[in-house]
Amino acid sequence: MYNSDKHIEFNPPFEQESQYTLIIFSNVRFGEGSSALFSPMFNFIQVFGRISEPSLIGSVIPSSKERLGSNSSVKKLKWKSLFENEAEKLSLDRFSERLNRCVFSWPLDYMTNRTAPFLIPLKFRNRFKIKCKCFPINIGVYNELKAKVAEKLNVENANISISQLNQFIKSEPIDKESIESTFKALSGEENLLTLEHIMAYIHYRSPLVEMINWNCFISSLPVGPDDSWSQV
């Protein structure tokens, strides 16, 4: 029998910020070549976290704001903010420049007590009470980074929140090869990237829900975190 409760509860990221730690963050960097300190997966998290949005199924690259649900507070999609206008065509260098300026949020996945919302037939969705709890994707990489940052700052690991990590990562340069791989995936390996390219990428990779989650993003890359660039 279906639960008659008509409610969807979404719990946003967990931790409170420490003002003291945030002040320290503004003056600390890992410096040039810092991506070598972390696993290759981190390089792509840096990219995905700059072009994805929060949703009930975790962080996604959606085709439109409407795909995120009526309760979403997103004003403009991050990936659309890469373009100054709808007709603009981005070179790899311009894409890299714009991407590095984007706000970073560590991508999230979710745990739920029910079937994923988008897998429930539309006519039955109002009968389910779905409780979603978000957590960082690639928790191993997340904890690894958190420990390294805590060591760098000489503070307790537990005192660093996800929002503070977001601020820190935003200041770190993105690995160039990871940007190039993402550019190739989004553009269909063409020399210039357009809004139409990204829309086509989303429709091709996710024709049903029109939202690219983390796993879909990683699987679409011509060169991913487990590949060797020396073999390309």
C-alpha positions as CSV (number, residue, x, y, z in Angstrom):
1,M,0.0,0.0,0.0
2,Y,1.3,3.5,-0.9
3,N,2.1,5.9,1.8
4,S,-0.4,8.8,1.6
5,D,1.9,11.4,3.0
6,K,2.4,14.1,0.4
7,H,5.8,15.3,1.3
8,I,9.4,15.4,0.0
9,E,12.1,16.4,2.5
10,F,15.5,17.5,1.2
11,N,18.3,17.9,3.7
12,P,21.0,20.3,2.4
13,P,24.7,19.9,3.3
14,F,25.4,19.4,6.9
15,E,28.1,21.3,8.8
16,Q,28.3,24.8,10.2
17,E,31.0,27.2,9.2
18,S,33.8,28.4,11.5
19,Q,34.6,32.1,10.9
20,Y,38.1,31.6,12.3
21,T,38.9,28.8,9.8
22,L,37.4,30.8,6.9
23,I,39.8,33.7,7.6
24,I,42.8,31.4,7.5
25,F,41.6,29.8,4.2
26,S,41.9,33.1,2.4
27,N,45.7,33.1,2.8
28,V,46.5,29.4,2.2
29,R,47.1,27.7,-1.1
30,F,48.7,24.4,-2.1
31,G,50.4,26.2,-5.0
32,E,51.5,25.3,-8.5
33,G,51.1,21.6,-9.3
34,S,48.8,21.0,-6.3
35,S,46.6,18.6,-8.3
36,A,49.5,16.1,-8.0
37,L,48.8,16.0,-4.2
38,F,45.4,14.3,-4.8
39,S,44.0,11.4,-6.8
40,P,43.2,12.0,-10.5
41,M,39.5,11.8,-9.5
42,F,39.8,15.1,-7.7
43,N,40.7,17.0,-10.9
44,F,37.3,16.0,-12.4
45,I,35.5,16.8,-9.2
46,Q,36.9,20.3,-9.5
47,V,35.3,20.6,-13.0
48,F,31.9,18.9,-12.2
49,G,31.5,21.0,-9.1
50,R,31.7,24.2,-11.2
51,I,29.0,23.2,-13.7
52,S,26.5,21.2,-11.7
53,E,23.5,22.1,-9.6
54,P,21.9,20.6,-6.5
55,S,18.8,18.5,-7.0
56,L,16.8,15.8,-5.3
57,I,18.9,13.1,-7.0
58,G,22.2,14.8,-6.1
59,S,24.3,17.2,-8.1
60,V,23.5,17.3,-11.9
61,I,24.0,19.2,-15.1
62,P,20.4,19.8,-16.2
63,S,19.0,20.9,-19.5
64,S,16.9,23.6,-17.8
65,K,16.1,25.1,-14.3
66,E,12.7,23.4,-14.5
67,R,14.4,20.0,-14.3
68,L,15.6,20.8,-10.8
69,G,12.1,21.0,-9.4
70,S,9.8,23.8,-8.2
71,N,11.7,24.2,-4.9
72,S,15.1,24.9,-6.5
73,S,16.6,28.3,-5.7
74,V,18.9,28.2,-8.8
75,K,18.6,31.5,-10.7
76,K,20.9,30.7,-13.7
77,L,22.5,27.4,-14.5
78,K,26.2,27.4,-14.0
79,W,27.0,25.9,-17.4
80,K,25.0,28.5,-19.1
81,S,26.9,31.2,-17.2
82,L,30.1,30.1,-19.1
83,F,28.6,31.9,-22.1
84,E,28.2,35.7,-22.4
85,N,25.4,35.2,-24.9
86,E,23.6,32.4,-26.7
87,A,25.6,32.8,-29.9
88,E,29.0,32.7,-28.3
89,K,31.5,30.0,-29.3
90,L,34.2,29.1,-26.7
91,S,37.7,28.0,-27.5
92,L,39.4,25.6,-25.2
93,D,41.4,28.5,-23.6
94,R,38.3,30.7,-23.1
95,F,36.4,27.7,-21.7
96,S,39.3,27.1,-19.2
97,E,39.3,30.8,-18.2
98,R,35.6,30.9,-17.6
99,L,35.5,27.5,-15.8
100,N,38.2,28.6,-13.3
101,R,36.1,31.7,-12.4
102,C,33.0,29.6,-11.7
103,V,31.8,29.0,-8.1
104,F,32.7,25.6,-6.9
105,S,30.4,23.4,-4.8
106,W,31.5,19.8,-3.9
107,P,29.1,17.6,-5.8
108,L,26.6,15.7,-3.7
109,D,24.9,12.3,-4.0
110,Y,22.0,11.3,-1.8
111,M,20.6,8.5,0.3
112,T,16.8,7.9,0.5
113,N,14.4,5.7,2.3
114,R,12.4,5.2,-1.0
115,T,12.9,4.6,-4.7
116,A,14.6,7.5,-6.4
117,P,12.0,10.2,-7.1
118,F,12.6,10.3,-10.9
119,L,12.0,6.5,-11.0
120,I,8.5,6.7,-9.5
121,P,5.8,7.0,-12.1
122,L,4.5,10.6,-12.1
123,K,1.0,9.7,-11.2
124,F,2.2,8.0,-7.9
125,R,4.8,10.6,-6.8
126,N,2.4,12.5,-4.6
127,R,1.8,9.4,-2.5
128,F,5.3,9.0,-1.3
129,K,7.1,10.5,1.6
130,I,10.7,10.6,0.5
131,K,13.5,11.6,2.8
132,C,16.7,12.5,1.1
133,K,20.0,12.9,2.9
134,C,22.9,14.4,0.9
135,F,26.5,13.4,1.2
136,P,29.7,14.3,-0.8
137,I,30.4,12.1,-3.8
138,N,33.7,10.2,-3.7
139,I,33.8,10.3,0.1
140,G,37.3,8.8,0.0
141,V,38.7,11.7,-2.1
142,Y,36.7,14.2,0.1
143,N,38.2,12.8,3.3
144,E,41.6,12.7,1.8
145,L,41.4,16.4,0.8
146,K,39.9,17.4,4.1
147,A,42.8,15.7,5.9
148,K,45.5,17.4,3.7
149,V,43.8,20.8,4.2
150,A,43.6,20.3,7.9
151,E,47.3,19.4,8.0
152,K,48.2,22.5,5.9
153,L,46.2,24.8,8.2
154,N,47.3,23.0,11.4
155,V,43.7,22.6,12.6
156,E,41.6,19.6,13.6
157,N,40.1,17.7,10.7
158,A,36.6,17.8,12.2
159,N,36.7,21.6,12.3
160,I,36.7,21.9,8.5
161,S,33.2,22.0,6.9
162,I,32.2,21.2,3.3
163,S,31.5,24.9,2.7
164,Q,35.0,25.8,3.8
165,L,36.4,23.2,1.4
166,N,34.4,24.7,-1.4
167,Q,36.0,28.1,-0.7
168,F,39.5,26.6,-0.6
169,I,39.0,24.5,-3.8
170,K,37.7,27.5,-5.7
171,S,41.0,29.2,-5.2
172,E,43.0,26.2,-6.6
173,P,43.8,26.0,-10.3
174,I,42.1,23.2,-12.3
175,D,44.2,20.5,-14.0
176,K,44.5,21.5,-17.7
177,E,44.2,17.9,-19.0
178,S,40.9,17.5,-17.0
179,I,39.6,20.7,-18.6
180,E,40.6,19.5,-22.1
181,S,38.9,16.1,-21.6
182,T,35.7,17.8,-20.4
183,F,35.8,20.2,-23.3
184,K,36.0,17.3,-25.8
185,A,33.1,15.5,-24.1
186,L,30.9,18.6,-24.1
187,S,31.8,19.8,-27.7
188,G,31.7,16.4,-29.4
189,E,35.5,16.8,-29.9
190,E,35.0,19.9,-32.0
191,N,37.3,23.0,-31.7
192,L,34.7,25.4,-30.4
193,L,32.0,24.9,-27.7
194,T,28.5,26.3,-27.9
195,L,25.3,26.2,-25.9
196,E,23.8,23.9,-28.5
197,H,26.7,21.4,-28.0
198,I,26.0,21.1,-24.3
199,M,22.3,20.7,-24.8
200,A,23.0,18.0,-27.3
201,Y,25.4,16.3,-24.9
202,I,22.7,16.3,-22.1
203,H,20.0,15.0,-24.4
204,Y,22.2,12.3,-25.8
205,R,23.6,11.1,-22.4
206,S,20.3,11.5,-20.5
207,P,17.4,11.5,-22.9
208,L,14.8,10.5,-20.2
209,V,15.5,12.9,-17.3
210,E,17.8,15.4,-19.1
211,M,20.1,15.6,-16.1
212,I,23.8,14.5,-16.1
213,N,24.8,13.1,-12.7
214,W,28.4,12.4,-11.6
215,N,28.6,8.9,-12.9
216,C,27.2,9.8,-16.3
217,F,29.6,12.7,-16.5
218,I,32.7,10.5,-15.7
219,S,31.6,7.8,-18.2
220,S,31.2,10.4,-21.0
221,L,34.8,11.6,-20.8
222,P,37.2,10.6,-23.6
223,V,40.0,10.6,-21.0
224,G,38.9,9.9,-17.5
225,P,40.6,9.7,-14.1
226,D,41.7,6.1,-14.6
227,D,43.3,6.7,-18.0
228,S,46.9,7.5,-18.7
229,W,47.4,10.8,-20.7
230,S,50.7,9.4,-22.0
231,Q,48.8,6.8,-24.0
232,V,46.5,9.4,-25.7
